[in-house]
Amino acid sequence: MVKIKKIEISKFRALEPGSSFQLGDRITLIAGGNGTAKSTLLGMLCQPLGFSSKTKAKSIYTNCYDGIDLRTLKTIGNKAFKAEYSDVFRMSSSSDKPREHEYTIFFSGDNLNIDSFSNEQSLHIRSEGRKGHKIRFVTNSTNRKVGSGNFPHPVIYLGLQRLRPLATCPTHNICKLHSLEPKDEKYYIDNYKEIFVDTTTLSPESIVTKTFKGNYLSIKTPRFGSDSTSAGQDNIGQMLTAILSFKRLKERLGDKYQGGMILIDEIDATLHAVSQLNLVNYLIASSHELDLQIVATTHSLFLLKNIKKSDVSLVFLKKVDDKIKVANDVEYEAIEADLSAMLPNIKTRYQTSILFEDSVAADFFKKVTKGIFSEYVDIYNSEQANNDTCVSRGILKTLSGIAPKKIPELQKMIFVLDGDWSAPYHLNS
């Protein structure tokens, strides 16, 4: 199988020259603040990959697709397994200049013609000028032999345009399924329900547009149709369509299948936290089944904290002195600490409740500690007027000795008993 190992950046906008962006074999999540080039990295990956939609020329880099006209291989939405330049980049006419963007993509795999690569099974990409004061990206610009351009590796790019509501498409049609077999219909519905924890009666239907959203599978229920689904439901429909497209591609190519790549911008957008986690777990399973590399950007700390670490690589982008640094193989705790450091005026309070038998003990505690724990503890005692926090004599002793064993939440509380009890003070935390 073909895999992309890393991108080495010579120069590209604010990304630090010499940076290396490493990809995992399964899922790679890219985290970072706004304006840290997360989406840019997706575009850099996508640009030199894909099955050609215009030429039948064989690639000099691999023989694995010899004899196959890659132009005939389409997604379920009848699109080529590639993305257009305009889908992945928004270049500035004032800031983005020709030859000011250079990077190298490194590959691994058993079906690579090593002698055809200029260096270590890698492709060099550089921006070049074109008419109209625009730029384009050229692969291996120093070697323009037939088949020496982009690498034939199937890719599906799901950009932020997918999040636009279907109702905003000036032209869209709901029609018969895109030649979907019954087993694929069942696959779509079963996984849709699992991601959303949904038990509703569902059936898939096709959405055909001539705009930014492309063509994909959606769902209808007895209560609503595809044109009134939520943004989250619509979003998941497009991701499931991408996976089904690779399932079909694998079946068609058979032994010649070499895996592929799905790129997702803002994977957590429009999704409930539970659905975010269910989606990533589903994508992990799909990446194993179909030998896919899935690279996605995210702002969800919940997702980063709760993913299965064994199949997910975390990359963190941080802006330092107008340069964006790339940190590979980071742990969630490092990301959380870094983001906390960016918010010095916001303190995380780990609140603990202390229950005193009476106000004398509570006041004594405040005097001895001089209030240094006031941000971190709530103090209650049996003499307070608030009936919700007032307890009678003897209740604390019972709670501290028995209840915490049966009620885990009470283990986070501190009980301080009155000294006139025959038993000594009992502290439970």
MARZA-426698 format. One record per residue: residue in one letter; x negated, y negated, z negated of N, C-alpha, C, O, CB in turn. Coordinates in steps of 0.05 Angstrom, whole numbers, plus 5000, padded with zeros to 4 digits. Glycine has a CB too. Layout:
<votis>
AXYZXYZXYZXYZXYZ...
</votis>
This chain:
<votis>
M498350245000500050005000498349755000496149754989501950004976V499349545013497849295013498749114990501149094984498449145040K496849004976497348824954495648564958493548564969496648954927I496748344947495248094946494048074918495548084899497147844953K491448044917490048044891489947764879490447734855487348154894K489247574895488847304884488747094906488347154929486347294866I488946844897488446614914486146454901486146394878490946424917E484146394917481946214908482345944922482645924946479146344915I482345734906483045474915480545304919479145244899485045334896S480045224943477745034948478644754943477244594930476745064977K480944684955482144414949485044424958485644524980480644184964F486744324941489644324948490944134927491544214905490944604948R491543894936492943704919491443684892489043654892495843784916A492943694870491743654843490643914831489543904809493843544825L490944144845489844394834486844374832485444284851490644634852E485744454810482844424805481244584825481644834827482144504776P479444464840477744614859476244844845475144804823475744424873G476245074857474945304845476745474829475945684819472645214829S479245384825481145544810481845804824481745824849483745384805S482646004809483446264820486046334808486446344783481246474814F488046394825490746474817490946774822490946864845492946314832Q491146934801491147224803493947334801495547244785489347354781L494547534818497147654819497147934806495248084809498247674848G499348004792499648264782500748454804501648354825501548274758D500548704800501548894820504548904821505748994841500449174814R505948814800508848834799510048554798510848444818509748994774I510348444774511648184770509547974760508048034742514048204750T509547744772507847524763509647284758511047184776505647454783L509747194733511346954726509446714723507446734708512947004701I510146494736508546254734510046054717512245964724507946134763A508745974695509945774676508345524676505945524684510145894648G509545314667508145054665510144824666512444864673506145024688G509244594658511044364658511744274686510744374706509744134643N513544074687514243964713511843834727510243704713516543764711G511643864753509543734767506843874764504743754768509243464759T506844134758504344284755503844484778502344674775504244434729A505144434801504544584826505544874825504445044840501644584832K507544944809508545214809509645284836509045494847510645244787S511445114846512645174873510545164895510745314914514844974879T508544994892506444984911504945244914504245324936504444764904L504445384892503145644893504845844908503746014923502545754865L507445834905509246024920508845964950508746154966512145984912G508845704958508545634986505845724997505645815020508845344989M503745694981501045784990500946084995499646175013498945704969L502346234978502546524983504146595008503346765024503746664958C506346455011508146525032507146455060507646605079510746385027Q505746225062505046115088503646315107504446335130503345875084P501546455098500046625118501046915120499747085132497146635110L503446975108504547245108507047265125508347055130504947345080G507847505132510447545144510247705170508247725183511747285150F512547815177512847955203513547745224515447595221515048185201S512047745245512447545266515247565279516247785283510247575288S516447335284518947335298518747245327520747215341520947155283K516247195336515847085363514047245381514247225405514746805360T512247395370510347535387510047825378510447895355507647395386K509347995397509048285392506048355388505448595385510148445415A504348155388501448205386500748375361501848325340499947945386K498848565364497948725342496048555325494648375334496548975352S496048625299494248485281491548615281491248855283495448485252I489448445279486748565278486048655249484048795245484648355287Y487748585230487048635202488048915193487049025173488248425184T490049025206491149285198492349425221493449295240493149255175N492249695221493449855242496049995233497250145248491450075252C496849925208499050085196501750045211503450215209499449995168Y502049825227504549785241504249815271505949735287505549505235D502049945279501649995308504050155320505050345308499050145313G504950065343507150195356509950095347511950185358507050485350I509949905329512549795320512749495328510849345323512849825289D514949425340515449145347516549015322518949045316517349115371L514948865307515748755282517948545285519348475266513348625268R518348455309520448255314523248385310525248235306520248145342T523348645312525948785310526748845281528948925275525949035326L524848805262525348865234526548615221525148405218522748955220K528948635212530448405201531448465173531748705165532748325219T531948255158533248285132536248345136537248335158532848025114I537648395114540548435116541948195128544048215141541748505089G540847965123541947715133541047655162541447435172541147485116N539747855175538747835202536647615206536647475227541147775221K534847585186532647405188530047555188529947785179532747205165A527947435199525347565199524247575170525047405153523347415217F522547765165521247785138518947585136516647655134520248075133K519647335138517747115136519246865129521746855131516047085162A517846655123519146395117517946185136515646195143518746315087E519545995143518645775159517145575142517545545118521045635173Y515245435155513645225142515445035127514844965104511945075163S517644945139519344745126520844855102521844705085521344645146D520945125100522345245077520645235051521645225029523045535083V517945235055516245265031514645015024513545005002514445495036F514344825043512744585037514244335043515744315063510144595053R513844135027514743865032512243685030511443595009516943765011M511043645053508443495054508943195056510743105069506843595078S507243055041507442765041505842645064503542715069506342655014S507142455079505842335101503542145092501742085108507842175118S503742055067501641865057499442005042497141905042502941655040S500042225029498042355011496842605023494542675017499242414985D498342765039497343015049496042965077497442915096499643225051K493442995077491942945102490843205113490343395098489742745096P490343215140489243455152486543525139484943345133488843415182R486043775136483543895125483043815096480843845086481243805142E485143725082484943665054486143895037486543865013486243405047H486844115051487944345037486544595047486644665071491044365043E485144735029483744975036483945175014483445114990480744915043Y484545425021484645635001484245905015484445925039487345624985T483746114999483246375010484946584995485146574971480246455007I486246765010487846974998486347235001485347305023490646995012F486147394979484647644979486647874977488647864962482747654955F486148084994487948314996486548574985484148584982488748365025S488248774979487249044974489149234987491449174991486949094943G488149474993489849675006488149875021485849825027491849545024D489450105028488050325042488150295072486750435087489250585034N489750105082490150085111489149825122490349715141493150125118L487049725111485849475120483349525137481749685131485149295097N483149375160480849395176478749195165478648965172481449325206I477049305148475249135132473448965151472948735145473549305114D472549075173470748935191472048695204470648515214469649125212S474648675204476048455217476348215199477047995208478748545226F475848245173476048025154473347875154471247995156476848125126S473447615150471047455149469447495124467047475123471647165153N470947555102469547585076471347725056473547635049468847305065E470447955046471748105025474748145029476248085010471247964999Q475548225052478448275057480048025050482048045034479348525041S479347805061480647555054481347395079480047425100478947385035L483247215076484047035097483646745087484446675065487047085106H482446585104482046305098484246135111484846165135479246205107I485445965095487645795105486845505102485845425081490345855090R487345345122486645065121488744895136489944985155483845015134S489244655126491144475139489744345163487444265161492244265120E491244315185490244185209492243975218494643985210489744395231G491343785233493143575243494843675266494143855280491443335252R497143545269498943595292500243335300500043135286500943815284K501643345321502943105331504942985311506143135295504243155358G505242725312507242595295506242555267507842525248509642755294H503542545263502342485237503142695216503342635193503142215227K503642945226504243165208501943355207500043345223506843305216I502143545189500043755187501344025188503744055184498343725161R499744225195500544505195498344665181496144565178501144605224F498944905173497045075161496145295180497845425192498145205134V493545325183492445515202490845725188489145665171490745365223T491345975195489846205183487446265200487646305224491646455180N485146285187482546345201482246165225482046265248482446645208S482145915221482045715243479445745259479345645282482245435232T477345875248474845905263474846145281473046185298472545915244N476946315278477146565294479946575306481746675293476446815277R480246495331482946475342483346695363484646655383483346205356K482346935357482847165374485747245371487047185351480947395367V486847385390489547485389489747675365488147865362490347635415G491747635348492147805324490547715300490447865280491448085331S489147485302487447405279488747185262487447065245484847295290G491347135267492746935252493847045226492347155209495046815268N496447005221497647095196497547395192497447545212500547005195F497547475167497447765160500247875161502047765149496047805132P500648105174503248225176504148375151503748615148503348425200H505248215132506148325107508948205102509247965100504148265083P511048375099513748265097514148105072513348195050515748495098V515447875074515847705051518647575054519547505076513647485049I519947545031522447395029522147175009521347224986524847585021Y522646935017522346695000525146594992526746525009520746475015L525546574966528046474955527546214941526846204917529446684936G527845994956527245734945529645614931531745734928526345544967L529345364922531345234906533945174922536045124911530344984894Q533645184949536045124965538245334961540545284966535345114994R537445574952539345784947541345714925543545824923537946054940L540545524908542245444885544445254892546145204875540445334863R544345144916546544964924549145114926549245334937545844824951P551345004915553845144917554745204946554245034964556044984903L555845434950556745514977558645304989558745255013557945794977A560245184971562344994980561044754993562444605008564044914957T558444704988557144465000556144525028555144345041554944364982C556244775036555344845063557544745083559844825081554945145067P556744575102558744475121559944695138562244675147557544265138T558444915142559445135158558745395143556345455139558245135187H560745555136560245815125562645995130564945905131559645805094N562146245133564146445139563846685120561646765114564146535169I566046795112566147045097567147255116569347235127567947025071C565447465120566147665141565547945131565047995108564547605166K565648135150565048415144562248445134560448275140565648595168L561748665120559048715110557048755132557648845154559048955092H554548675126552348705146551548995148549349075139549948525137S553249165160552649445165551649585139549749735140550449475187L552949525117552149635092553349915088555749955092552949455069E551750115082552650385077553950405050553450235032550350585080P555750595046557150625020555150644996555750524975558850875020K552950775000551050804978549750534971549150474947548851004985D549450364991548350094986550449914973549749744957547349975012E552949944981555049794968555149864938555449684921557849854981K555050124932555050204904552650094889552850004866555150514902Y550350114902547850004890548149714883547449624861545450054909Y549249564902549549274898551449214874550749064856550749144923I553749344873555649294852554649394825554949254805558349434859D553449634824552449734798550349554786550449494762551250014802N548449454802546349284792547449004785546548874766544049264811Y549248904801550548654795551848664768551548474751552648574817K553348874763554748894737552748924714553248814692556649144738E550649074719548649114697547248854690546848794666546649324706I546548694710545248434704547048244689546148114671544348304731F549648244696551548054683553048184660554648044647553447954703V552548444655554048584634557048544640558648464623553348484605D557848614664560548554674562048814680560949004691560348384700T564548834671566149074676568449014696570149184699567249174650T568448784708570548714727570448884752568348984760570248414735T572748924764572849064790571748874812572748654815575849144797L569648964825568248804845567948944872568049194873565448724834S567648794892566948904919565148694933565648454931569448974935P563148794948561448604962562648504988564148645001558748734968E561848264996562648155022560347975032558747875016565248005021S560247935058558047785070558647485073560947405078557447895098I556647325068556747045072554846975095552547045095555846885045V555946835115554346755138554446445139556546325141555446885164T552046325138551946035140549845965162548246135170551145905113K549945725170547945625189546345395176545245215189549345515215T546145415150544745205135542645325116541645545120546745035119F542045165095539945225077540145485062538145605055539745005057K542545595058542845835042542446085058542046305047545645835030G542546075085542146305101544546495099546746415092539646455093N544046755104546146965103545447155081543147235077546347115130Y547547245066547047415043549547555034551747495045545747255019L549347735015551647875004552647734978551047654962550948164999S555247714976556447604951558547804942558648034951557647324956I560247714923562247894912564947754912565247514912561447984884K567047924911569747824906571048004885570248234882571447814933T572947884871574448034851577447994856578147844874573747944822P579148134841582048084845582847794839585047704847583648264827R581147644825581847374817580547154833581546934835581147334788F578247214846576847004861575147134883574447364882575146824843G574446974903572847064925570046944924569346794906574147004952S568447014944565646924945565346624946563346514936564247044969D567246484958566946194960567546044934567345804934568746094982S568246194913568646054887567146184865567746144841571646064881T565046344871563346454850561746234837561346024849561546674862S560746294814559046104800556246094813555546274828558746174770A554745884806551945864817550346104809548646204825550645604808G550646204784549146434775549846684790548146844798549546474746Q552446734794553346964810552246954838551347154849556446984810D552446724850551446684878548446734879547446854898552146404888N547046644859544146674857543346964856541547054871543046524832I544647114839544047404836544747554862543347734870545547524813G546847464875547547594901545347574921544847764936550047464912Q543947344922541847314941539347474934537947574951541047014943M538847504908536547674899537147964905535348114914536047634870L539548054900540248334906540148384936539448604945543048404896T540948184952540748214981537848244990537248405007541947964995A535948104977533148124983532148404977530648524993531447924967I532848514954531948784947533148994966531749174975532848854918L535748964973536949154992535649135019535449335034539949094994S534748895027533348865052530749025052530049155073532748575058F529349035030526849195029527449485027525949655037525149105005K529649565014530449845014530949945043530050155050532949884997R532349785058532849855086530249865102529850035119534749655099L528449665097525849665111524249915105523050025123524249405104K524149995080522650235073523750475087522250645096522650275042E526450505088527650735101527050735131526550945143530750725097R526950495143526450485172523550545179522950685198527250215183L521650445163518850475169517750745160515750845171517250255155G518950865140517951125131515151115121514450945104518251325153D513351285131510651295122509051045129506951005117509251535135K509950885147508550645154509150405135507950195137509250565183Y511050445117511750235099509450175080508150355069514250315082Q508849915077506549825061507249645038505549485029504549695079G509749645029510649465008511249195019511549155043508449444987G511549005001512248735010512248544986511248614965514948725023M513248304991513148094970515747934970516847864991510747914975I516747874946519047694942518047454925516947494904521447834929L518547214934517746974920520346824911522046774928516046784938I520546764886522946644875522246394859520746404840524446844857D523346174868522845914854525045884833527445904838522945674874E524245834808526045804785527846044782530246034786527745544789I526646264774528146514772530346504751532346654753526246744766D529946344730531846334709534146134714536146134699530446254683A533945964734535945754739538745864742539146064756535145594764T540645734729543545794730544246054716546546134717544445814759L542346184702542946444690542946434659541246294648540946654700H544846574647544846604618542346764609541246914625547446754609A541546714585539046844575539047144577537047264585538546764546V541347274571541547564573541247654602539847844608544247664562S542547504620542247574649539447534659538547684676544247414665Q538047324649535247284656533647534651532147624668534147034642L533947634626532347864618533148114633531448274642532647914588N535748154637536648384653535648374681534948574693539748394652L535648134693534648094720531748174722530948324741535047804729V530048084704527148154706526748454702525048564715525547994685N528248574684527948864680528849014706527649214713529748954657Y530848914719531749034745529548994766529049184781534348904754L528348754767526248704787523748874781522448964800525548414787I523148924756520949104749521449384761519649504773520549114719A523849484756524549754767524449754797523449944809527349844757S525449544810525349524839522549514850521949624871527049284848S520849374836518049344845516649614845514949664862516549144828H517249784826516150054825517250224848515850364862516750194798E519850204852521250374872520350294900519950474917524250344870L519950034905519449944932516649834936516049714957521449734939D514849864917512149764918512149464925510649374943510549924939L513749314911513949024915512248874895512048944872516848934914Q511148654904510048454886512048224885512848114906507148344895I512948154862514947944858513647714842512847764820517548044844V513547484854512347254841514447034838515846974857509947144858A514746934813516946744808515946524789514246574772519346894796T517146294792516646074773518846074752521046164758516445804787T518245974728520345964707519745744687517445664683520446244693H521845644674521645464652522745594626523045454606523045204658S523545844628524945974606523046094585521746294591526846184616L522845964562521146074541522346344530520846524522520845874517F524946354530526246604522525446834539524747054529529346574522L525346794565524547004584521647074580520947314579525046914612L519946874577517046934574516547084548514647254547515546674574K518047034528517647164502518547454501517447614487518947004480N520647514517521947774514521447974536522548194535524847734511I519847904556519448094578517648324570516248314550518147944602K517848534586516048774582513248704591512848664615517149024596K511348674574508748574581507148764599505448674614507148534555S507749024599506149214614506449174644504549234659506949494607D508649074654509149044683509148754691509648694715511649174690V508748564673508948284680506348134673505348164651511248154664S505347984692503047814688504047524685505747434700500947834712L502947384665503647104660501346924669499046964662504347064631V502146724685500246514693501246244683503646184686499846514725F499446094671500245834660498745604673496345614676499845824629L500245404682499045174696499244934677501344874665500445114723K497044794674496944564656495444334668493344374680495544644629K496644104666495343864677493543734656494343674634497543654686V490943704664488943584646487443374662486043444682486943804635D487543124654486142904668486642914698484842904714483042934662D489142914705490042904733489243144749489543144774488942654746K488243354736487743604750489443834738489943834714484643674748I490244014755491944234745490144484742489044584762494344294764K489944584718488344824713490045074713492345064704486844794686V488945294723490445544725489345734704486945804704490145664753A491045824686490246024666491646284672494046304672490945924637N490046494677491146754684491246944660489846914640489446884706D493147134662493347344641493647224613492347314594490947534641V495347024610495746894584497847044569499547194580496546604588E497847014543499947124525502046914520501546674522498647224499Y504447004513506546814508505846614485506446384487509146954501E504546724465503846554442502046314450502346094439502446714421A500346364470498546144479500245934494499745694492496346254498I502246024510503945834524505545674504505845424507505845984543E506645804484508345674464506645464448507545244443509545874444A504245544441502445364426501745114443501644894433499845504417D501245164468500544944486502844744489502444504488499645044513L505244854493507544684496508144534470509144314471509944844505S507644664447508144534421506244304418506944094406507844734398A503744344427501744124425502543884442501743654436499044224433M504143924463505043704480507243544466507843324475506043814506L508343644444510543514430509643464401510843594383513143674431P507743294396506643264369508543154348508143194324504243084370N510743024357512542914338514943094331516643024315513642654349I514943324343517043514337515943744321514143894330518343624363K516943774297515943984279517844224278520344184277515443874250T516744454279518344694276518844754247516844794232517044934290R521244754238521844804210522745084206524645184218524044604200Y521245224188521945494181523345474153522045484133519445684180Q526045434153527545364129527945614112528745824123530145234136T527445594086527945804067529745694045529545464037525245914055S531545854036533345774014532345893987531646123985536245874019I532245713967531545793940533945763922535145543920529045633928L534845973909537145973891536245973862534946163853539046213897F536845753847536145733819538645783803540945733812534945453812E538245873778540545923760541845663751544345653749539646093736D540245453747541345203737539744973747537645003760541545203707S540744733742539444493751536744433737535044303749541244253748V536444533713533944493699531644623713529444503717534044603670A532044873722529945013736529444883763527144863772530745303740A531544803777531244673803529644413801527844363817533944623816D530344253780528943993776526044043769524243893778530343823755F525544253753522744313745521044383769518744303772522744543724F522344543787520944623812520144373828517944353839522644813829K522044193831521543953847519343783835517643673849524143783849K519243763808517243603795514443723798512543593804517843573765V514343993795511744133796510544123824508144073828512044423787T512244163844511344173872511143893885510043863907513144343889K512243683871512043413880513343373908512543193923509243313880G515243543914516743503939515343593964516343533986517543233941I512943723962511443783986512844004003512144034027508643873979F514644143991516044354007518844274016520444434025516344613990S519444014013522243924018523043974047525444004052522443634012E521143974066521844014094522444304100523644374121519643914112Y521544484082521644764088523544924071524045164076518844874086V524644804050526444954032528944804027528944554026525045034006D531144944023533644834013534044943985533845183981536044904032I534644773966534844853938537844843930539244653934533244663920Y538745063919541445083909541345183880539545323872543145283927N543445103864543645213837546545223829548345113842542045033817S547145373807549845433800551445193790553845213787549945653779E550144973784551444743773552244533794553344323788549744613752Q551544593819552244403840555244403845556644603841550844473866A556344173852559144153856560244293881562544363882559943853857N558444333900559244463925559944753920558144913914557044433947N562444823922563245093916562045303934561845533927566245113917D561245213958560045403977557345493968556445713975559745274004T555945343951553245413942553145473912551045553902551345193949C555445443898555445483869555745783863557445913875557745323857V554245873844554446153835554646163805553545983791552046333845S556046353794556346383765553946523753552346653767558946523758R553646513726551446643712551546943717553647063716551546583682G549247053722548947343726549147433755548147643762551147473710I550347263772550647333800547847353813547347533829552447133815L546147163807543447163820541947413813540547523830541846913811K542147503788540647743780541547983797539948143806540947803750T544147993800545248213816544448193845543648393857548348223814L544647953856543847913884540947983889540248123908544447633893S539247883871536347923875535548213873533548293885534847753856G536948363857536148643853537348843872536149053876536748723826I539648783883541148983899541648893927540949033946543749043886A542748653931543748573957541648563979542148654001544948303955P539148463973537148443995536548714008535748724031534648323985K536948933993536349194005538449264026537949414044536249403982K540849154023543049224041543649004061544749054082545549284025I542848754054543348524071540648404079539648244063545248314058P539548474102536848374109536548074108534347974101536148474137E538547914114538347624114537647524086536247314084540947504124L538547664065537947564038535047614030534047494011539747714018Q533547774046530747814041529147554047526847534039529648044057K530347374062528947124069529446904047528346684050529947024096M530946974026531546784005529946843980529047063976534546793998I529546633964528046663939530046613916531446423916525646453937F530046803897531846793875530146733849528246873844533447063871V530946523834529546453809531646463786533446303786528146173810L531346663768533246703747532646523723530346433719533346993739D534746483707534446323682532846483662533046723660537246253671G531146333647529346463627530746573603529446723588527246273619D533246503598534546613574535746883577537046993559536746423565W535247003601536047283605533947463592531647393591536447353635S534847693583533047873569530947983589528648033581534548103557A531748013614529748103634527947863642528847633641531148223659P525447923650523747703659524647583685526447693698520847803662Y523447353692524147223718523747433740521747583740522446973723H525447433759525247613781525047453807526847283813527747813783L523047493822522647343847522847543870521247733871519947193848N524647493889524947663912524747493936526147283938527547823911S523147563957522947403981522647584005522447494027520547213980
</votis>
